[in-house]
Amino acid sequence: MYYIYILLCSDNSIYTGFTTNLKQRVKDHNEGKGSKYVRSKLPAKLIYSEEFKTKSEALKREGQIKGWSRSKKIRVLNLDVK
């Protein structure tokens, strides 16, 4: 399976990513092995994910969400950023 996910970082920013192993990827982020952006804003908490059967579907959705403003992500995906 393929996943897109959103993390809430310690500075209240949000990060959208893609992975094939959601649990491990979140763990990697919090151990400082993930993206450079998240590494400087730890700890990060998983606040949203979606599962897809194909890589293409997941990457398409990731691109769509990354193109949205922060406020649209919060509103449309009903994100808890508190």
Buried (B, 14 or more C-beta within 10 A) or exposed (E): EBBBBBBBBEEEBBBBBBBEEBEEBBEBBBEEEBBEBBBEBBEBBBBBBBEBEEEEBBBEBBEEBEEBEEEEBBEEBEBEEE
